[in-house]
Amino acid sequence: MKKNLTDILYKAGIVEIIGSTERPISSISFNSAEIPEECLFVAVVGTNVDGHLFIEDAVKKGANAIVCEIFPEQKTSGITYIKVQNSSFALGQMCSNFFNNPSSKIKLVGVTGTNGKTTTATLLYKMFLSLGYKAGLISTISYKINEEIFPATHTTPNPFVLNELIGKMVESGCEYCFMEVSSHAVCQHRITGLEFSGAIFSNITHDHLDYHKTFENYIKAKKKFFDGLSANAFALTNIDDKNGNVMIQNTKAKKYTYSIQLPADFKCKIIENQVSGMQLNLDGNEVWCQLVGNFNAYNLTAIYATAILLGQKKEEVLAVLSNLSAVEGRFESFKDDNNIVAIVDYAHTPDALKNVLSTISSIRTSNGNIITVVGAGGDRDSTKRPEMANIVSNMSDRVILTSDNPRSENPETIIEQMAAGIDISKRQKVLMIENRKEAIKTAYALAVPGDIILIAGKGHEKYQEIKGVKYPFDDKQIIKDLMKL
């Protein structure tokens, strides 16, 4: 596939051009290591690396056009140089142009928030398949085009991959695409150039402050997604979250709200909550759902509301909703022959842990203990570590602090930083076991009939990242082997 450079530059925020724009472009790249012949190289100023340093290298490898914010002092004859206001913005817009604006040919719905993105996007995708539509999914766990699965690299992929993926969905006849929109993706213009039919806000709590620096910046990043919606789109927000209204203050989109507590356009009430599922009153209709917990009641309400806003019939939506099951690594439960229950969940923020442990407490039918195994990821927001440990020590009967994905950090240091958040009166119920497999084994050895083990933090992940190497590791498989399931 080749595209004329002139057509790619539409709406890219051009300041100046040196050279001809009448030339074929085979691909767009912001990585100088991946430069095919006749490629357009975009010099992006990244968090750690400035792409402007690699312009000459990209030209040597075959790039025939360069997009940058500052022209290089030395320019190569026969190469087109384009100066833009913002390279990241230009990259997003040009990738959309390169693939003929695929998002304008599909109903694209984005889900953003600290928690609940994966469950909401995945179950919307499953719902619309069940309703008889062809649909696509872009999530933390995987990218899907109908039943075809592609491994996920990021929650929201880079603009070239993203537009290529949506283009393939359009070619495959998909009418809908449901995607997670991370705050990083908004800030880095990965979604620039996309046309959304709708956007969902789930909640916002302490996370990603290593990147955003302040909670206010984190809120602004989420809000920017809604600010960019068109008048033809809908904006659905969780009004029970204190920042729910903030998200939709300046949007041109049609505004809708959902809640469990406050008056809203779409209202949910939990009638019954137990290990096997929940009885909900949803928009005035009672429905039994297989998912558990307050946080899932919010997710299901958002899913229901979105389906209605996309024109689906209430009765059909409720029927499908009652058959939806948990997403992999999101409150997945297992029970052995001795009535010991294990729950594997991706919870890796203070609020997510609080939600999961509150749910476990509410569905306990015996005096069984809650035993929590938890760690914190390396090279990520370290300020949440003591807060996470404080929450689990207050809400669990036994706690095992362990390694998560330490990445380049020392796992012992991470565990010590977590332990600093535990009140001295709670220390006696806390163990520190660096080896995650041993930590899970210990939790199971400590458990007696009626106990519930929470293994938190990694959920669906099939690896553990240590010093730049990803080793095979699966929380779910380890506990299933111990339980002989």
N, C-alpha and C positions, 0 to 999 in steps of 0.2 A: 504493500500500500504506500502510495506517495501522494503528497499534497503540495500545492503551490504555496510558497512562503507568504505571498500576499494574502492568501485566504486564512492563514494561520494567525496572522498578526491582528486580526479584528478585535477591538476592545481591549487590547493588551496594555494600554497606558504608555504609548510610545512617545519619547521625547525627541529623538533624532535617529536618522538612518544614514549609514555610509555604505554604499554599494547597492546592488540590484536586489529587489525582492521578487523578481521573476525567476525563481529557481526551484527545482524540486526538493522536497524534504521527505526523507524516508522514515525518520523517527525523531523524537524529542527526548533529550536526556539532560539531567542535572548532575550526573556522575561521570567524570572524565574517564573512568575505567571502563565505561560501557558506551563506546562511540562507534556505531556502524557508519558506513560510507553515506555521505549526503545527510548527515545528522544535524539537527539544530541543537546547539549546546546552550543551556541556560545557566549563567553564573549566579547561583543563589548564595546569599549570605546566611549560612546556617548557624546553629547554636555553637558548634565547635570548629567548623571549617568554613572558610570564605571561598566560594567557587571561582571568584575572580582570579585566584592564584593559579588556576588550572586551565585558563583560556588557551594559552599557547600549546599545552599538552593536548587539549581537545582538537585543536586545528591540525596538529601533526598526525592524530589518529584518524582524521577523515571528516571532521565537522566542516560544513561549508557555510554555516551562519552562526553568529554568536549573539545572544541576548544578555545584556549586562546593565548594571546601574552606573558604572564608570568605565569609559572606554580605556583599553590598554594603551600604554605609550607606544608600543610596537604593534603595528597592524600588518597582517599578511595580505598581499595582493590577491585579489580574486575572492576574498572572503567578505561576506556581508556582516556588518556590525550594527546592532540595533540597541540603542540606549532606551531604557524604560524607567519609570518612576519606582517600581518595586518588582524585583525579579520573581519573587515567590508568587505574587499576584499574577504577573504575566504568564508564568508557567501553568498555573491552574486554568486560566482563560484560553491559552494556546492549545493545551491538551484537549480541552472541550472542542475547540474549533477543528483540531486535527482529526478527531473521530466524528465530525459532523454533528456536534451537540446532541449526543445520544440521550441525555437526561430529559430533553424536551419531547422525546418520543415514548416515554414511559412514565407511570405515576410513581415518582420517587418520594419516599417518606423517610425522614431522618429522625433518629432517637438520640437525645443527649441527656446528660445527667451523671452524677457520680456513680450511682448504683442503679441497676435494673435495665441498662441498655441492652445487654446481650439477650436476656430473657424476653424483653418486649419485642425486639426486632425479630428474634428467632421464632417466637410463637405467632407473630403476625404473618411471617412467611409461611409457617405451617398451616395457619388458618386459611390463608388465601389459596394454598394448594388444595386444601380440603373442600373449599368452596367451588373448586373446579377451574381455577385460573392458573395460568403459567406465571411463575414469580421467581424473583432473585433475592439473594441475601448477602449482605456484606457485614460480617461480624467479627468479633475477637476470636471466635473459635474456628470459623471457616467461611469461605465464600462459596455460594451455591447458585447455579443456574438451573432452575427446575430441580431435577434429582441429581445433577452432576455436581460433584464436590471438588473444590480447589483449596489447598492449604492456605491459611491466613498468615500474612506477614506482619500486619499491623491492624489495630482496631479499625482505622480508616487508612487505606493504602495511599501511596503517592498519586498525584493527579493523572499521570500517564496510565498507570495500572488501573486506577479507578475508572477513567473514561473508557479504556479498552474493555474492561469488565462489563460496564453498563451497556456498551455497544454490542457485546456478545449476547447480553440478555435480550436486547431489542431484536437482534438477528434470530434468536431462538424463540421469538414470539411472546416473551414475557410482557405482561401488562403492568406489573407492579414490581418495585424493588424496595426492600426495607433495609436500611443501613444504620449502623452505629456511627455517630458523629462525635469524635473525641474533641476535647478542648484544644489539644495540640494541633489537630487537623484544622480547626478554625483559625488559630493564630498563624499557622504555616501556610494558609491559603490552599490547602489540599482540596477544599470543596468549592473554591472560586470557579465560576463558570457553570456550575451545576444549577439546574432548575428544579426546585423542590415543590412537590404538590402539597406537602404537609410536614410539620415538625412537632415532635413530642418532647416535653421537658418532664423528667421524672423527679429529680431532687438534686440538691447540691450540698455536699458536706466536705469536711477536711480531706483533701487529697491533692497530689501533684504540685505542692508548694515548692518542691525542688525546681520546678520549671517556671511556674507563674510568680514565684516569690511571695505574693500576698494573696489572701483570700479574695480581696476586691478584684484583683486582676483575673483570678479564676472565674469569678462571676461574670466579669466583662467579656471574657472569651466565650462563655456559653451564650450570653445575651447577643453577641455579635451574629451568631447563627440566625437568631430570630429577626434581628434588625435587617438582615439581607433577604428575607422572604418577600415574594411578590404579593399583590392584592388578590391573586387567583388562588393562593395557597391557604391552608388552615394552620393555626398555631394552637396546640393543645397543651395546657399546662396544669401541673399538680398544684392546686390552690392551697393545699394543706402545708406545703413548704413555704416558709416565710419569704423566699425569693421567687416563688412561682409567678407572682404578678410583675416582678421586676423584669423577668425574661420577655414579657410581651408588651411592655410599656410603649415601645416605639415601632413595633412591627406594623407593616401594611397589611399583613395577612388577617384573615377572619379569626377572631379569638374565641376559644372555648376552654372551659375548665373542667377538671374532674377532682373528686375528693372522697374521703371516707368520713371526715369530721365536719367540714364546712359546707354551706349551700353551694351547689355547683351545677353546671350543665349536665354532667354525668356523675351520679352519686352511687356509692357502694356502701353496703353495711354488712359486716361479718356476723352471721347468725350462729355458726358453729365452726370451730377450728380444732382439728385433730390430726393424728399422724397420717391418716389415709387421705385427707383432703379437707376442703372447706365448703360450707353451705353459705352462699352469698345472696344478698338481695341487691341486684344490679339493675339500676334504672327502673325499679319497681317490679322486677321479675326475679323469682327465686331460681338459683342454679347451683348445682353441685359441681365443684371443680377439683381436679386431682392435685393441684398445687396447694402449698401450706404457708401460712404466716401472713401478717399484716403487709409486709413488703410485697408479697405476691398478689395480695388483694389490690394493691395500687397498680401493679403491672397488668393484672387482668382487666382492671377498669380502663386503663389506657388503651389496651388492645381492643376491648369492646368499643370504646368511644371512637377510635381510629377507623375501625371497620364500618361503623355507622356513618361517620363523616365521609368515607369513601363510597357511600351509596349502597351498602349491603343491607339485606333485610334482617331485622332484629331477631326473628325466630331462628333463622339459619345461623346467625352469628352465635347465639346462645347455645344452640345444639353443638356446634363445633367447639366452643369454649369449654364445654363440660368434658370433652374428650382430649384436651391438650394435656400433655404430661411434662414433667420437669425437663429443663434443658440440661445437658451434660455438665456436671460439676456445679450445678446450682441447686442446693438443698436436696441432693440425691441421698436417699436413705437405704440402709441395708440392715437386715436383722438375722442373727444366727439362731441356732436351735435352742439356745439358753435364754432367749429373749433380751439379748444385748443388742442395742441399736447403734449403728454408726451413721453419721451424716457427713458427707463430703461437700464442702461449699467453697466458692471462690472468694469469700469475704476477706478483704485485705485492707480495709479502711476501718477506722473506729466506728463509724456509723453502721457500716455493713455488719460488723461483728456484733454490735449492740442489737441490731434487728434480728439476726439469726439466733442469738442466745435468748432474746425475749420470746421468740417463736418457740424455741425448744422448751423453755420454762412453761409456756402456756399450754403445750400439748402433752406435757408429762402427766401420765395417769397414775404413777406410783411415786414412792418416795426415793426413787432411784437418783443417783448422782449424775451430774453433768461433768464430763471429763473433756477438757479442751486442749487440743494440740495446735499450736499456732507459732508462726514466725513472722518476719518482715523482710521484704525484698531489699537487696543491696542496691546502691547507686540510685536510690529513689528518696522521696521525702522522708528524712530521718525524724522530723519533729512529731510525726504521728506514732512513732514506736512506743514511747512510754505510755501514751494515751491508750493505745491498743491493749497493752498488757494490763493497764489499770482496769479497763472494762472487763476483760476476760477473768481477771482475778476476783472482781466483785460479783460476777454473774455465773461463775463456775464453782463446783465443789473441789475439783482438782485441775491443775493447769500444768502443761508441759510446754515450756518455751523451747523452740527448736529452730533449725535453719529453714529458710524458704528458698529463694533464689539469691544467694549472697552476691552473685556476680563478682565484681572485683574487690568487694569488701571482705574483711575478716568476719566470719559468721559468729565467732565468740563475742566480738565487739558489738554486733547488732543485738545479740541476745542480752548482753549487759545493759545496752541502752534501753531495751524493752523493760528489763527487770527494775530499772531505776524508777519506773512509774508505778510500782506495786507498793502499797502501804505495808509498813512493817508488820502489821497485825495479820496480813494475808500471806506472808512469806512462807509459812509452814506448809501451805498446800501447793506450793510451786516447785516443780522440778525443772532443771535445765539440762537438756540432752541435745547436743549439737547435731548428731546424726539423725536425720529425719525419719529414716526407716526404723531405727531403734526407738525413737520417740513414739511412733505409732504402735510398735510392738508393746512397749511399756504401757501405753494407754489401754490397750486391749487386755493385757495381763492384769491390770488393776481393776478392770470392770467386772461387775457381778450382775446377775440377772436383774433387769429393770433399769440398768444404767444406760445413759446416752453419751456416746463419744462424738465430739465435733472435731473434724479434721479440717482446719480452715486455711485459706490463703492461696492454694494452687488450683483447686477445682478440676477443670478439664485438662490441665497441662499434663503432657506426657514426658516431661523432662525436668531436670534440675540444673540450673546454670551456675557453674562454679569456675571462677578465674577464666572466663571467656569460653569455656567448654560446656556444651549441653549434654548431660548424661541422661540416659533413659530413666525415667522415674514417674510413677503413676500412683498417687495416693489411693485412688479407688481400687486398683488391682491389689495393692498391698493389703488393704483391710479385707477385701473379699477373700484373698488367699488365707489370711488368719482366721476368718470366719468359716472357711471351707465352703464357700458359695460357688 
